[in-house]
């Protein structure tokens, strides 16, 4: 049976390399629609790293007080 | 529409813009020729077969992190598919600046090729998979 092809999905990165990636420059965040292998190739090449999670409470928590 | 001099082609490989390291570009739209010649005429007859589109890009080689070799080698090594997008200029996609997009695979890559004293360049062919190259104007 033929293996199912992986569908690309949106992933968020921080641009770390010298090149413009998805229209964004070094230090900026970019969302790209990629497969696991495409993501791995981009990270291996030094273009991006996974974007750090933003650690802040949801806005709804402030409204409750 | 005015004639165009190529100055600022926009070329993106796996999401990364390489316009500043590419000196020539070809977009090859090809369909196999299937011969259907028969006894009803004096000459050959043919129909179009499968698409076999490709991009051919001439890269100015750069071995620094995040540059040409660091990008192309993993694409060749991992045998992964990726997109290539080419536009005549860096302006937005429009009827006068169409984008050509293909899902490609890298099967041949020469990291080094050249003579003493010459700029290190490498011609890379990106054959497309399945749907070939699509053209968009918006």
N, CA and C atoms of all chains as a GROMACS GRO file, in nm:
protein
  609
    1UNK      N    1   0.084  -0.119   0.000
    1UNK     CA    2   0.000   0.000   0.000
    1UNK      C    3   0.088   0.124   0.000
    2UNK      N    4   0.045   0.224  -0.072
    2UNK     CA    5   0.125   0.345  -0.086
    2UNK      C    6   0.112   0.432   0.040
    3UNK      N    7   0.227   0.484   0.088
    3UNK     CA    8   0.225   0.568   0.209
    3UNK      C    9   0.154   0.700   0.179
    4UNK      N   10   0.078   0.748   0.276
    4UNK     CA   11   0.008   0.876   0.258
    4UNK      C   12   0.107   0.990   0.260
    5UNK      N   13   0.084   1.084   0.173
    5UNK     CA   14   0.173   1.199   0.162
    5UNK      C   15   0.144   1.296   0.275
    6UNK      N   16   0.251   1.348   0.338
    6UNK     CA   17   0.231   1.442   0.448
    6UNK      C   18   0.181   1.576   0.394
    7UNK      N   19   0.076   1.628   0.458
    7UNK     CA   20   0.024   1.760   0.419
    7UNK      C   21   0.102   1.867   0.493
    8UNK      N   22   0.143   1.975   0.425
    8UNK     CA   23   0.211   2.083   0.497
    8UNK      C   24   0.114   2.154   0.592
    9UNK      N   25   0.168   2.208   0.701
    9UNK     CA   26   0.083   2.285   0.795
    9UNK      C   27   0.160   2.408   0.840
   10UNK      N   28   0.085   2.505   0.894
   10UNK     CA   29   0.146   2.631   0.937
   10UNK      C   30   0.234   2.608   1.059
   11UNK      N   31   0.354   2.667   1.055
   11UNK     CA   32   0.448   2.659   1.166
   11UNK      C   33   0.510   2.797   1.183
   12UNK      N   34   0.537   2.833   1.309
   12UNK     CA   35   0.591   2.965   1.335
   12UNK      C   36   0.741   2.956   1.367
   13UNK      N   37   0.817   3.046   1.307
   13UNK     CA   38   0.962   3.046   1.324
   13UNK      C   39   1.013   3.186   1.352
   14UNK      N   40   1.139   3.190   1.400
   14UNK     CA   41   1.211   3.317   1.405
   14UNK      C   42   1.322   3.308   1.300
   15UNK      N   43   1.334   3.410   1.216
   15UNK     CA   44   1.436   3.410   1.112
   15UNK      C   45   1.573   3.434   1.178
   16UNK      N   46   1.668   3.344   1.151
   16UNK     CA   47   1.800   3.355   1.214
   16UNK      C   48   1.912   3.375   1.112
   17UNK      N   49   1.886   3.348   0.986
   17UNK     CA   50   1.991   3.355   0.884
   17UNK      C   51   1.995   3.489   0.814
   18UNK      N   52   2.085   3.503   0.718
   18UNK     CA   53   2.101   3.630   0.647
   18UNK      C   54   1.996   3.655   0.540
   19UNK      N   55   1.923   3.551   0.503
   19UNK     CA   56   1.828   3.563   0.391
   19UNK      C   57   1.688   3.599   0.439
   20UNK      N   58   1.612   3.660   0.348
   20UNK     CA   59   1.471   3.687   0.374
   20UNK      C   60   1.393   3.555   0.359
   21UNK      N   61   1.318   3.522   0.462
   21UNK     CA   62   1.240   3.398   0.462
   21UNK      C   63   1.092   3.434   0.476
   22UNK      N   64   1.014   3.395   0.380
   22UNK     CA   65   0.871   3.426   0.383
   22UNK      C   66   0.845   3.576   0.395
   23UNK      N   67   0.933   3.656   0.338
   23UNK     CA   68   0.916   3.802   0.342
   23UNK      C   69   0.966   3.866   0.470
   24UNK      N   70   1.026   3.788   0.562
   24UNK     CA   71   1.073   3.842   0.690
   24UNK      C   72   1.226   3.833   0.699
   25UNK      N   73   1.284   3.930   0.772
   25UNK     CA   74   1.429   3.935   0.788
   25UNK      C   75   1.470   3.880   0.925
   26UNK      N   76   1.603   3.874   0.946
   26UNK     CA   77   1.659   3.819   1.070
   26UNK      C   78   1.594   3.883   1.194
   27UNK      N   79   1.556   3.800   1.289
   27UNK     CA   80   1.498   3.848   1.413
   27UNK      C   81   1.346   3.859   1.411
   28UNK      N   82   1.288   3.856   1.292
   28UNK     CA   83   1.142   3.867   1.281
   28UNK      C   84   1.079   3.728   1.285
   29UNK      N   85   0.952   3.725   1.323
   29UNK     CA   86   0.878   3.600   1.322
   29UNK      C   87   0.812   3.579   1.188
   30UNK      N   88   0.804   3.453   1.146
   30UNK     CA   89   0.743   3.422   1.018
   30UNK      C   90   0.663   3.293   1.031
   31UNK      N   91   0.550   3.288   0.966
   31UNK     CA   92   0.468   3.166   0.962
   31UNK      C   93   0.479   3.105   0.823
   32UNK      N   94   0.521   2.980   0.818
   32UNK     CA   95   0.538   2.911   0.691
   32UNK      C   96   0.456   2.783   0.692
   33UNK      N   97   0.404   2.748   0.578
   33UNK     CA   98   0.327   2.625   0.562
   33UNK      C   99   0.422   2.516   0.508
   34UNK      N  100   0.464   2.425   0.594
   34UNK     CA  101   0.570   2.331   0.558
   34UNK      C  102   0.537   2.190   0.604
   35UNK      N  103   0.607   2.093   0.543
   35UNK     CA  104   0.607   1.956   0.595
   35UNK      C  105   0.720   1.945   0.696
   36UNK      N  106   0.724   1.832   0.768
   36UNK     CA  107   0.832   1.810   0.865
   36UNK      C  108   0.968   1.815   0.797
   37UNK      N  109   0.978   1.754   0.680
   37UNK     CA  110   1.108   1.748   0.610
   37UNK      C  111   1.151   1.886   0.562
   38UNK      N  112   1.056   1.965   0.515
   38UNK     CA  113   1.090   2.102   0.471
   38UNK      C  114   1.135   2.186   0.589
   39UNK      N  115   1.067   2.169   0.703
   39UNK     CA  116   1.106   2.242   0.824
   39UNK      C  117   1.248   2.203   0.866
   40UNK      N  118   1.275   2.073   0.865
   40UNK     CA  119   1.406   2.024   0.905
   40UNK      C  120   1.516   2.082   0.814
   41UNK      N  121   1.488   2.086   0.683
   41UNK     CA  122   1.587   2.139   0.588
   41UNK      C  123   1.613   2.287   0.613
   42UNK      N  124   1.510   2.362   0.646
   42UNK     CA  125   1.528   2.506   0.672
   42UNK      C  126   1.608   2.530   0.800
   43UNK      N  127   1.580   2.449   0.903
   43UNK     CA  128   1.653   2.465   1.030
   43UNK      C  129   1.798   2.421   1.012
   44UNK      N  130   1.817   2.309   0.942
   44UNK     CA  131   1.953   2.260   0.914
   44UNK      C  132   2.036   2.365   0.841
   45UNK      N  133   1.972   2.436   0.751
   45UNK     CA  134   2.042   2.536   0.669
   45UNK      C  135   2.073   2.663   0.748
   46UNK      N  136   2.014   2.678   0.866
   46UNK     CA  137   2.041   2.796   0.948
   46UNK      C  138   1.955   2.916   0.914
   47UNK      N  139   1.845   2.893   0.844
   47UNK     CA  140   1.758   3.006   0.808
   47UNK      C  141   1.664   3.046   0.921
   48UNK      N  142   1.615   2.948   0.995
   48UNK     CA  143   1.514   2.976   1.098
   48UNK      C  144   1.537   2.886   1.219
   49UNK      N  145   1.471   2.926   1.330
   49UNK     CA  146   1.459   2.834   1.444
   49UNK      C  147   1.314   2.842   1.490
   50UNK      N  148   1.265   2.737   1.555
   50UNK     CA  149   1.126   2.742   1.601
   50UNK      C  150   1.104   2.865   1.689
   51UNK      N  151   0.993   2.933   1.669
   51UNK     CA  152   0.967   3.055   1.745
   51UNK      C  153   0.940   3.019   1.890
   52UNK      N  154   1.003   3.093   1.984
   52UNK     CA  155   0.973   3.065   2.125
   52UNK      C  156   0.828   3.097   2.156
   53UNK      N  157   0.770   3.016   2.245
   53UNK     CA  158   0.630   3.040   2.284
   53UNK      C  159   0.623   3.170   2.364
   54UNK      N  160   0.518   3.249   2.341
   54UNK     CA  161   0.498   3.371   2.419
   54UNK      C  162   0.433   3.332   2.550
   55UNK      N  163   0.502   3.362   2.664
   55UNK     CA  164   0.456   3.319   2.795
   55UNK      C  165   0.382   3.433   2.865
   56UNK      N  166   0.255   3.444   2.836
   56UNK     CA  167   0.176   3.547   2.903
   56UNK      C  168   0.036   3.492   2.927
   57UNK      N  169  -0.031   3.538   3.033
   57UNK     CA  170  -0.164   3.485   3.060
   57UNK      C  171  -0.263   3.530   2.954
   58UNK      N  172  -0.364   3.449   2.927
   58UNK     CA  173  -0.463   3.491   2.827
   58UNK      C  174  -0.536   3.617   2.873
   59UNK      N  175  -0.582   3.697   2.779
   59UNK     CA  176  -0.650   3.823   2.811
   59UNK      C  177  -0.774   3.798   2.898
   60UNK      N  178  -0.840   3.686   2.878
   60UNK     CA  179  -0.962   3.656   2.953
   60UNK      C  180  -0.934   3.653   3.103
   61UNK      N  181  -0.816   3.609   3.144
   61UNK     CA  182  -0.782   3.601   3.286
   61UNK      C  183  -0.782   3.740   3.350
   62UNK      N  184  -0.738   3.842   3.279
   62UNK     CA  185  -0.736   3.978   3.333
   62UNK      C  186  -0.877   4.033   3.352
   63UNK      N  187  -0.964   3.998   3.259
   63UNK     CA  188  -1.101   4.054   3.264
   63UNK      C  189  -1.180   4.001   3.382
   64UNK      N  190  -1.148   3.876   3.427
   64UNK     CA  191  -1.223   3.816   3.537
   64UNK      C  192  -1.205   3.892   3.667
   65UNK      N  193  -1.084   3.949   3.694
   65UNK     CA  194  -1.058   4.019   3.819
   65UNK      C  195  -1.138   4.144   3.822
   66UNK      N  196   0.159   4.666  -2.240
   66UNK     CA  197   0.263   4.624  -2.144
   66UNK      C  198   0.399   4.647  -2.205
   67UNK      N  199   0.485   4.705  -2.125
   67UNK     CA  200   0.619   4.738  -2.173
   67UNK      C  201   0.707   4.614  -2.182
   68UNK      N  202   0.804   4.620  -2.267
   68UNK     CA  203   0.906   4.514  -2.270
   68UNK      C  204   0.982   4.520  -2.138
   69UNK      N  205   1.042   4.407  -2.103
   69UNK     CA  206   1.103   4.401  -1.970
   69UNK      C  207   1.251   4.366  -1.979
   70UNK      N  208   1.331   4.437  -1.903
   70UNK     CA  209   1.472   4.405  -1.885
   70UNK      C  210   1.484   4.339  -1.748
   71UNK      N  211   1.545   4.221  -1.743
   71UNK     CA  212   1.554   4.149  -1.616
   71UNK      C  213   1.653   4.218  -1.523
   72UNK      N  214   1.601   4.269  -1.414
   72UNK     CA  215   1.687   4.337  -1.317
   72UNK      C  216   1.666   4.284  -1.176
   73UNK      N  217   1.543   4.250  -1.144
   73UNK     CA  218   1.513   4.217  -1.004
   73UNK      C  219   1.419   4.098  -0.995
   74UNK      N  220   1.454   3.992  -1.067
   74UNK     CA  221   1.371   3.871  -1.058
   74UNK      C  222   1.364   3.825  -0.913
   75UNK      N  223   1.249   3.782  -0.874
   75UNK     CA  224   1.227   3.738  -0.737
   75UNK      C  225   1.224   3.586  -0.737
   76UNK      N  226   1.320   3.524  -0.667
   76UNK     CA  227   1.334   3.378  -0.673
   76UNK      C  228   1.341   3.322  -0.531
   77UNK      N  229   1.244   3.238  -0.498
   77UNK     CA  230   1.232   3.184  -0.362
   77UNK      C  231   1.239   3.032  -0.368
   78UNK      N  232   1.330   2.974  -0.291
   78UNK     CA  233   1.348   2.830  -0.285
   78UNK      C  234   1.318   2.784  -0.142
   79UNK      N  235   1.221   2.698  -0.125
   79UNK     CA  236   1.178   2.650   0.007
   79UNK      C  237   1.155   2.767   0.104
   80UNK      N  238   1.091   2.872   0.055
   80UNK     CA  239   1.055   2.986   0.139
   80UNK      C  240   1.164   3.090   0.154
   81UNK      N  241   1.285   3.065   0.100
   81UNK     CA  242   1.399   3.154   0.121
   81UNK      C  243   1.430   3.230  -0.008
   82UNK      N  244   1.445   3.361   0.003
   82UNK     CA  245   1.469   3.443  -0.115
   82UNK      C  246   1.618   3.442  -0.152
   83UNK      N  247   1.648   3.393  -0.271
   83UNK     CA  248   1.788   3.383  -0.316
   83UNK      C  249   1.819   3.477  -0.432
   84UNK      N  250   1.739   3.580  -0.450
   84UNK     CA  251   1.759   3.671  -0.563
   84UNK      C  252   1.900   3.731  -0.564
   85UNK      N  253   1.961   3.749  -0.446
   85UNK     CA  254   2.093   3.812  -0.441
   85UNK      C  255   2.207   3.714  -0.466
   86UNK      N  256   2.176   3.586  -0.495
   86UNK     CA  257   2.280   3.488  -0.525
   86UNK      C  258   2.249   3.410  -0.653
   87UNK      N  259   2.159   3.462  -0.736
   87UNK     CA  260   2.124   3.394  -0.861
   87UNK      C  261   2.142   3.491  -0.977
   88UNK      N  262   2.211   3.445  -1.081
   88UNK     CA  263   2.240   3.535  -1.192
   88UNK      C  264   2.166   3.498  -1.321
   89UNK      N  265   2.102   3.384  -1.324
   89UNK     CA  266   2.019   3.354  -1.441
   89UNK      C  267   1.907   3.259  -1.402
   90UNK      N  268   1.799   3.268  -1.476
   90UNK     CA  269   1.682   3.187  -1.444
   90UNK      C  270   1.616   3.140  -1.573
   91UNK      N  271   1.569   3.016  -1.569
   91UNK     CA  272   1.488   2.962  -1.679
   91UNK      C  273   1.366   2.896  -1.619
   92UNK      N  274   1.251   2.920  -1.678
   92UNK     CA  275   1.129   2.848  -1.643
   92UNK      C  276   1.093   2.766  -1.766
   93UNK      N  277   1.106   2.636  -1.754
   93UNK     CA  278   1.082   2.549  -1.870
   93UNK      C  279   0.948   2.478  -1.857
   94UNK      N  280   0.857   2.513  -1.945
   94UNK     CA  281   0.725   2.448  -1.948
   94UNK      C  282   0.725   2.347  -2.063
   95UNK      N  283   0.717   2.222  -2.026
   95UNK     CA  284   0.736   2.115  -2.126
   95UNK      C  285   0.627   2.010  -2.112
   96UNK      N  286   0.579   1.963  -2.225
   96UNK     CA  287   0.491   1.845  -2.224
   96UNK      C  288   0.551   1.741  -2.318
   97UNK      N  289   0.542   1.617  -2.277
   97UNK     CA  290   0.593   1.509  -2.363
   97UNK      C  291   0.519   1.512  -2.497
   98UNK      N  292   0.593   1.478  -2.600
   98UNK     CA  293   0.532   1.470  -2.732
   98UNK      C  294   0.495   1.325  -2.760
   99UNK      N  295   0.367   1.302  -2.779
   99UNK     CA  296   0.319   1.166  -2.807
   99UNK      C  297   0.280   1.159  -2.955
  100UNK      N  298   0.350   1.076  -3.024
  100UNK     CA  299   0.327   1.067  -3.168
  100UNK      C  300   0.197   0.991  -3.198
  101UNK      N  301   0.114   1.051  -3.282
  101UNK     CA  302  -0.012   0.986  -3.322
  101UNK      C  303  -0.026   0.983  -3.474
  102UNK      N  304   0.088   0.992  -3.540
  102UNK     CA  305   0.087   0.993  -3.688
  102UNK      C  306   0.014   0.869  -3.743
  103UNK      N  307  -0.064   0.892  -3.849
  103UNK     CA  308  -0.140   0.781  -3.906
  103UNK      C  309  -0.148   0.798  -4.059
  104UNK      N  310  -0.227   0.714  -4.121
  104UNK     CA  311  -0.231   0.712  -4.267
  104UNK      C  312  -0.324   0.816  -4.329
  105UNK      N  313  -0.378   0.907  -4.245
  105UNK     CA  314  -0.478   1.000  -4.299
  105UNK      C  315  -0.418   1.130  -4.352
  106UNK      N  316  -0.287   1.144  -4.343
  106UNK     CA  317  -0.229   1.269  -4.390
  106UNK      C  318  -0.092   1.250  -4.449
  107UNK      N  319  -0.030   1.363  -4.484
  107UNK     CA  320   0.103   1.358  -4.547
  107UNK      C  321   0.215   1.383  -4.447
  108UNK      N  322   0.178   1.422  -4.327
  108UNK     CA  323   0.283   1.456  -4.230
  108UNK      C  324   0.257   1.398  -4.093
  109UNK      N  325   0.342   1.435  -3.999
  109UNK     CA  326   0.333   1.380  -3.864
  109UNK      C  327   0.220   1.446  -3.786
  110UNK      N  328   0.172   1.375  -3.687
  110UNK     CA  329   0.069   1.427  -3.598
  110UNK      C  330   0.110   1.391  -3.455
  111UNK      N  331   0.079   1.478  -3.363
  111UNK     CA  332   0.118   1.452  -3.225
  111UNK      C  333   0.019   1.513  -3.130
  112UNK      N  334   0.017   1.460  -3.006
  112UNK     CA  335  -0.063   1.520  -2.899
  112UNK      C  336   0.030   1.542  -2.780
  113UNK      N  337  -0.018   1.626  -2.687
  113UNK     CA  338   0.062   1.654  -2.568
  113UNK      C  339   0.046   1.543  -2.466
  114UNK      N  340   0.157   1.506  -2.404
  114UNK     CA  341   0.155   1.404  -2.300
  114UNK      C  342   0.174   1.463  -2.163
  115UNK      N  343   0.249   1.396  -2.080
  115UNK     CA  344   0.267   1.439  -1.941
  115UNK      C  345   0.354   1.565  -1.934
  116UNK      N  346   0.324   1.646  -1.833
  116UNK     CA  347   0.408   1.764  -1.808
  116UNK      C  348   0.543   1.723  -1.754
  117UNK      N  349   0.647   1.797  -1.790
  117UNK     CA  350   0.780   1.773  -1.734
  117UNK      C  351   0.849   1.908  -1.717
  118UNK      N  352   0.785   1.996  -1.638
  118UNK     CA  353   0.835   2.133  -1.620
  118UNK      C  354   0.957   2.135  -1.529
  119UNK      N  355   1.033   2.242  -1.538
  119UNK     CA  356   1.148   2.257  -1.448
  119UNK      C  357   1.191   2.404  -1.440
  120UNK      N  358   1.262   2.434  -1.334
  120UNK     CA  359   1.332   2.562  -1.320
  120UNK      C  360   1.481   2.533  -1.333
  121UNK      N  361   1.554   2.621  -1.400
  121UNK     CA  362   1.700   2.611  -1.401
  121UNK      C  363   1.755   2.743  -1.349
  122UNK      N  364   1.826   2.737  -1.238
  122UNK     CA  365   1.878   2.858  -1.173
  122UNK      C  366   2.029   2.850  -1.166
  123UNK      N  367   2.096   2.961  -1.195
  123UNK     CA  368   2.242   2.966  -1.180
  123UNK      C  369   2.276   3.037  -1.049
  124UNK      N  370   2.323   2.959  -0.951
  124UNK     CA  371   2.356   3.013  -0.820
  124UNK      C  372   2.502   3.058  -0.816
  125UNK      N  373   2.526   3.172  -0.751
  125UNK     CA  374   2.663   3.212  -0.718
  125UNK      C  375   2.692   3.146  -0.583
  126UNK      N  376   2.783   3.050  -0.584
  126UNK     CA  377   2.802   2.964  -0.467
  126UNK      C  378   2.847   3.042  -0.345
  127UNK      N  379   2.798   3.002  -0.228
  127UNK     CA  380   2.832   3.066  -0.102
  127UNK      C  381   2.820   2.959   0.005
  128UNK      N  382   2.930   2.932   0.076
  128UNK     CA  383   2.930   2.825   0.175
  128UNK      C  384   2.904   2.875   0.316
  129UNK      N  385   2.870   3.001   0.333
  129UNK     CA  386   2.841   3.055   0.467
  129UNK      C  387   2.710   2.996   0.519
  130UNK      N  388   2.693   3.005   0.652
  130UNK     CA  389   2.569   2.956   0.713
  130UNK      C  390   2.450   3.031   0.656
  131UNK      N  391   2.344   2.958   0.627
  131UNK     CA  392   2.222   3.020   0.577
  131UNK      C  393   2.232   3.068   0.434
  132UNK      N  394   2.333   3.024   0.361
  132UNK     CA  395   2.346   3.067   0.222
  132UNK      C  396   2.320   2.950   0.126
  133UNK      N  397   2.385   2.953   0.010
  133UNK     CA  398   2.346   2.863  -0.098
  133UNK      C  399   2.370   2.714  -0.064
  134UNK      N  400   2.495   2.679  -0.032
  134UNK     CA  401   2.524   2.537  -0.009
  134UNK      C  402   2.449   2.484   0.113
  135UNK      N  403   2.442   2.567   0.219
  135UNK     CA  404   2.372   2.524   0.341
  135UNK      C  405   2.225   2.498   0.314
  136UNK      N  406   2.172   2.557   0.211
  136UNK     CA  407   2.030   2.536   0.176
  136UNK      C  408   2.013   2.419   0.080
  137UNK      N  409   2.095   2.415  -0.024
  137UNK     CA  410   2.074   2.315  -0.129
  137UNK      C  411   2.115   2.174  -0.086
  138UNK      N  412   2.226   2.165  -0.009
  138UNK     CA  413   2.271   2.031   0.028
  138UNK      C  414   2.164   1.953   0.104
  139UNK      N  415   2.102   2.011   0.210
  139UNK     CA  416   1.997   1.934   0.280
  139UNK      C  417   1.879   1.898   0.189
  140UNK      N  418   1.845   1.985   0.096
  140UNK     CA  419   1.733   1.953   0.007
  140UNK      C  420   1.765   1.832  -0.081
  141UNK      N  421   1.892   1.827  -0.125
  141UNK     CA  422   1.935   1.711  -0.204
  141UNK      C  423   1.946   1.587  -0.114
  142UNK      N  424   2.009   1.602   0.002
  142UNK     CA  425   2.038   1.491   0.091
  142UNK      C  426   1.912   1.428   0.148
  143UNK      N  427   1.816   1.512   0.187
  143UNK     CA  428   1.695   1.462   0.253
  143UNK      C  429   1.591   1.412   0.152
  144UNK      N  430   1.612   1.442   0.026
  144UNK     CA  431   1.521   1.398  -0.081
  144UNK      C  432   1.379   1.448  -0.057
  145UNK      N  433   1.368   1.565   0.002
  145UNK     CA  434   1.238   1.620   0.032
  145UNK      C  435   1.187   1.705  -0.084
  146UNK      N  436   1.056   1.721  -0.089
  146UNK     CA  437   0.996   1.811  -0.188
  146UNK      C  438   0.985   1.950  -0.127
  147UNK      N  439   0.992   2.052  -0.212
  147UNK     CA  440   0.987   2.190  -0.164
  147UNK      C  441   0.935   2.276  -0.279
  148UNK      N  442   0.895   2.397  -0.246
  148UNK     CA  443   0.841   2.483  -0.352
  148UNK      C  444   0.949   2.579  -0.405
  149UNK      N  445   0.937   2.610  -0.531
  149UNK     CA  446   1.018   2.715  -0.594
  149UNK      C  447   0.919   2.814  -0.656
  150UNK      N  448   0.941   2.942  -0.628
  150UNK     CA  449   0.853   3.047  -0.682
  150UNK      C  450   0.940   3.151  -0.753
  151UNK      N  451   0.903   3.184  -0.876
  151UNK     CA  452   0.978   3.283  -0.953
  151UNK      C  453   0.883   3.389  -1.006
  152UNK      N  454   0.922   3.516  -0.989
  152UNK     CA  455   0.846   3.628  -1.046
  152UNK      C  456   0.944   3.714  -1.128
  153UNK      N  457   0.896   3.779  -1.233
  153UNK     CA  458   0.984   3.864  -1.315
  153UNK      C  459   1.043   3.980  -1.237
  154UNK      N  460   0.967   4.036  -1.140
  154UNK     CA  461   1.019   4.144  -1.056
  154UNK      C  462   0.979   4.116  -0.912
  155UNK      N  463   1.033   4.196  -0.821
  155UNK     CA  464   1.004   4.175  -0.679
  155UNK      C  465   0.871   4.236  -0.638
  156UNK      N  466   0.802   4.302  -0.730
  156UNK     CA  467   0.671   4.361  -0.698
  156UNK      C  468   0.569   4.249  -0.671
  157UNK      N  469   0.454   4.289  -0.621
  157UNK     CA  470   0.350   4.192  -0.592
  157UNK      C  471   0.302   4.121  -0.716
  158UNK      N  472   0.238   4.006  -0.694
  158UNK     CA  473   0.187   3.928  -0.806
  158UNK      C  474   0.072   4.003  -0.872
  159UNK      N  475   0.075   4.013  -1.004
  159UNK     CA  476  -0.030   4.082  -1.078
  159UNK      C  477  -0.031   4.029  -1.220
  160UNK      N  478  -0.124   4.080  -1.299
  160UNK     CA  479  -0.131   4.034  -1.438
  160UNK      C  480  -0.002   4.066  -1.513
  161UNK      N  481   0.066   4.173  -1.474
  161UNK     CA  482   0.191   4.210  -1.541
  161UNK      C  483   0.315   4.161  -1.466
  162UNK      N  484   0.294   4.090  -1.356
  162UNK     CA  485   0.406   4.032  -1.282
  162UNK      C  486   0.363   3.895  -1.227
  163UNK      N  487   0.343   3.799  -1.318
  163UNK     CA  488   0.290   3.670  -1.274
  163UNK      C  489   0.392   3.591  -1.193
  164UNK      N  490   0.341   3.505  -1.106
  164UNK     CA  491   0.431   3.416  -1.033
  164UNK      C  492   0.419   3.275  -1.092
  165UNK      N  493   0.531   3.206  -1.094
  165UNK     CA  494   0.538   3.068  -1.143
  165UNK      C  495   0.584   2.982  -1.026
  166UNK      N  496   0.501   2.886  -0.989
  166UNK     CA  497   0.526   2.807  -0.869
  166UNK      C  498   0.527   2.658  -0.902
  167UNK      N  499   0.622   2.587  -0.846
  167UNK     CA  500   0.626   2.443  -0.864
  167UNK      C  501   0.673   2.372  -0.739
  168UNK      N  502   0.620   2.252  -0.717
  168UNK     CA  503   0.674   2.165  -0.612
  168UNK      C  504   0.785   2.083  -0.675
  169UNK      N  505   0.905   2.099  -0.620
  169UNK     CA  506   1.023   2.044  -0.688
  169UNK      C  507   1.096   1.942  -0.602
  170UNK      N  508   1.191   1.875  -0.666
  170UNK     CA  509   1.282   1.785  -0.596
  170UNK      C  510   1.420   1.810  -0.655
  171UNK      N  511   1.522   1.796  -0.571
  171UNK     CA  512   1.659   1.822  -0.617
  171UNK      C  513   1.731   1.689  -0.633
  172UNK      N  514   1.759   1.652  -0.757
  172UNK     CA  515   1.818   1.522  -0.784
  172UNK      C  516   1.966   1.531  -0.819
  173UNK      N  517   2.009   1.647  -0.868
  173UNK     CA  518   2.151   1.665  -0.904
  173UNK      C  519   2.198   1.799  -0.849
  174UNK      N  520   2.315   1.798  -0.787
  174UNK     CA  521   2.369   1.922  -0.730
  174UNK      C  522   2.521   1.916  -0.734
  175UNK      N  523   2.582   2.015  -0.793
  175UNK     CA  524   2.728   2.023  -0.797
  175UNK      C  525   2.771   2.138  -0.707
  176UNK      N  526   2.816   2.109  -0.585
  176UNK     CA  527   2.857   2.218  -0.495
  176UNK      C  528   2.972   2.300  -0.553
  177UNK      N  529   3.063   2.236  -0.623
  177UNK     CA  530   3.177   2.307  -0.681
  177UNK      C  531   3.192   2.271  -0.827
  178UNK      N  532   3.209   2.372  -0.909
  178UNK     CA  533   3.233   2.351  -1.050
  178UNK      C  534   3.286   2.481  -1.106
  179UNK      N  535   3.409   2.480  -1.156
  179UNK     CA  536   3.462   2.605  -1.211
  179UNK      C  537   3.611   2.598  -1.237
  180UNK      N  538   3.662   2.703  -1.297
  180UNK     CA  539   3.803   2.711  -1.333
  180UNK      C  540   3.875   2.806  -1.239
  181UNK      N  541   4.005   2.795  -1.239
  181UNK     CA  542   4.086   2.884  -1.156
  181UNK      C  543   4.057   3.030  -1.191
  182UNK      N  544   4.038   3.109  -1.090
  182UNK     CA  545   4.017   3.251  -1.111
  182UNK      C  546   3.875   3.292  -1.144
  183UNK      N  547   3.786   3.194  -1.155
  183UNK     CA  548   3.649   3.229  -1.195
  183UNK      C  549   3.557   3.229  -1.073
  184UNK      N  550   3.446   3.298  -1.088
  184UNK     CA  551   3.346   3.299  -0.983
  184UNK      C  552   3.288   3.159  -0.969
  185UNK      N  553   3.273   3.112  -0.846
  185UNK     CA  554   3.216   2.980  -0.825
  185UNK      C  555   3.065   2.987  -0.843
  186UNK      N  556   3.018   2.925  -0.951
  186UNK     CA  557   2.875   2.924  -0.980
  186UNK      C  558   2.832   2.780  -1.002
  187UNK      N  559   2.704   2.754  -0.978
  187UNK     CA  560   2.653   2.620  -1.003
  187UNK      C  561   2.513   2.630  -1.062
  188UNK      N  562   2.497   2.563  -1.175
  188UNK     CA  563   2.367   2.556  -1.243
  188UNK      C  564   2.286   2.445  -1.178
  189UNK      N  565   2.168   2.477  -1.133
  189UNK     CA  566   2.086   2.377  -1.065
  189UNK      C  567   1.952   2.365  -1.137
  190UNK      N  568   1.916   2.241  -1.168
  190UNK     CA  569   1.786   2.214  -1.230
  190UNK      C  570   1.691   2.160  -1.124
  191UNK      N  571   1.574   2.223  -1.115
  191UNK     CA  572   1.472   2.179  -1.021
  191UNK      C  573   1.354   2.121  -1.101
  192UNK      N  574   1.350   1.990  -1.120
  192UNK     CA  575   1.235   1.931  -1.188
  192UNK      C  576   1.112   1.939  -1.097
  193UNK      N  577   0.997   1.959  -1.157
  193UNK     CA  578   0.875   1.969  -1.077
  193UNK      C  579   0.807   1.833  -1.067
  194UNK      N  580   0.726   1.819  -0.965
  194UNK     CA  581   0.653   1.696  -0.940
  194UNK      C  582   0.507   1.712  -0.979
  195UNK      N  583   0.449   1.608  -1.027
  195UNK     CA  584   0.303   1.596  -1.049
  195UNK      C  585   0.240   1.709  -1.128
  196UNK      N  586   0.202   1.821  -1.060
  196UNK     CA  587   0.120   1.923  -1.127
  196UNK      C  588   0.202   2.016  -1.216
  197UNK      N  589   0.333   2.007  -1.210
  197UNK     CA  590   0.415   2.096  -1.290
  197UNK      C  591   0.416   2.237  -1.234
  198UNK      N  592   0.442   2.334  -1.321
  198UNK     CA  593   0.450   2.475  -1.278
  198UNK      C  594   0.315   2.541  -1.300
  199UNK      N  595   0.267   2.609  -1.197
  199UNK     CA  596   0.140   2.683  -1.210
  199UNK      C  597   0.168   2.832  -1.216
  200UNK      N  598   0.083   2.903  -1.289
  200UNK     CA  599   0.100   3.048  -1.310
  200UNK      C  600  -0.013   3.119  -1.239
  201UNK      N  601   0.022   3.222  -1.162
  201UNK     CA  602  -0.081   3.299  -1.092
  201UNK      C  603  -0.063   3.447  -1.122
  202UNK      N  604  -0.174   3.518  -1.128
  202UNK     CA  605  -0.168   3.663  -1.157
  202UNK      C  606  -0.236   3.744  -1.046
  203UNK      N  607  -0.270   3.679  -0.938
  203UNK     CA  608  -0.332   3.751  -0.826
  203UNK      C  609  -0.301   3.676  -0.696
   0.00000   0.00000   0.00000
